[in-house]
Amino acid sequence: METHRERFLITNTMVCLLKAVEGFKTTVELRNEKQVTGTVIKVDGYMNITMKNVVYETMKGKVCFDDFYVNGRNIRYVHIPDEVDMRKGMDAQIRKRNYAAANLKVNEDIKAAAWQKMTRKEQHRQKQVNKQK
């Protein structure tokens, strides 16, 4: 579940471009001069990346992992695969997020209206009880 802050960051920063890379094989260069190559499974609003079928490359050699997590703070550069149309991917993510935000707003409005109705009924019931006394 994404927080409001994450949704804001995805919609208003370049994280939406990374979201477009989900499902593609790519290379992530890390700040410690190492790199990770694998399939991007999930990117969150803080640029944390979850990958699978990863090859972790260092100066000493390579290590393979089934699953790998990259903290957003450790990322220096993400290679965008050639098959990803950056413009379309970003637009799709923004549209998707705006729809989700609108849907969330409607749900919140419905909950608020239901709460107000329940509060009014309770106040009315209290008045009836007070009249009977």
N, C-alpha and C positions, 0 to 999 in steps of 0.2 A: 504494500500500500504506500503510495507516494504522499508525502506531506505537501501542504500548500507551498512551502518554500521550495521544495524540489520541483513541483510543477512550474513555479515561477522561473526557476533557473533553467529548466529544460526549454521553456518557451522563449525566454529572453536572452539566452546566451548561446554560445556555439556548442553547447552540450546537445542541442537538437541535431547537429551534424553527426555527433557520435552515436546518437540513438538510431540514425539512419544506417549505421554500419552494423547494427545487430543482425546476426545471422550470416555475416560474411567473414571470411578468413582474412586477417590483417596482422600487421606487426605494430607493436607498441614499444617505443623506446623509453627506457626508464632513466631517471636522473642519475643513477649510479653506474652509467655506462653499460648497462646490460639491456637486452631486448627480449621480448616475449612475442612469439608468433603462434596464432591459433584462431579459433572461431569465437567471435564475440557472442555471448549469450545474452547478457544484460548490461545496460549502462544506467546508472542512477543519476539524479540531479547534481550530485557532487563529483561527477566524473569517475566514480569508482566503476571498474569494469570486471565482470565475471566472464571467464573464457573457458573453453574446453579443448581437448586435444592440443595441448600447448607444448611448444619447444622453448625452453628457457635457455638463452645463450649468454655465456660469460666468456671472458678471455681464456679461461681454462678448458672450456668445452661446453657441451650441450646436455641438458637434462630434460626428460619428457615427463609431463604431468597430464592426468586425465582432466582435472579441474584446476583452475587457477584464478586467483583474485588479485587485482591490481588496485591499490589505493590511489585515488585521484591525485593526491599530493606528490606521488612518486613518478608521475607521467611527465615526460619531456615532450614527446611527439607521438602522434598516432598517424600511421600511414593509411590514407583513404584508398580502398581498392578502386581500380579503374572502372569496374562495373557499377559502381555507385555514382549516380548522378547527384552531385551535392545539392544543387538547387532544388530539385524535385524532392529529395529526401528531407531537406530542412522544411520545405513547405508542407509536406505530408505530416511531419511531426508537429508542426505548429497548428495545423488544422485539427489534428487528432487531439491535441491538448486543449485547444479552445472549445471543442465539442465536449470533451470530458469536463471542463470547468463549467460550461453552461449547464450540463446535466447535473453536476454537483450542486450548483446554485439552485436549480429547480427543486432538487431533493431537500435542500436546507429550507427553502421557502415552504415546502409542504409540511415539513416537521414543525416549523415555527407556527404555521397556521393551525395545525393540530394541537400544539401546546396551548395556544391562545384559546382555542375552542374549549379545551379541557379545563383551563383555568376559569373561563367564564361560567361553565357549568358548575364548577365547584363553588364559585362565589354565589351563584344563584341558589344552590342547595343550602349554603350557609345562611343566606337570607331567609329561606323558608324555615329552617330550623329555628332561627332567632325569632321569627314571627310566631311560631307555635309556643314558644316559652312565655 
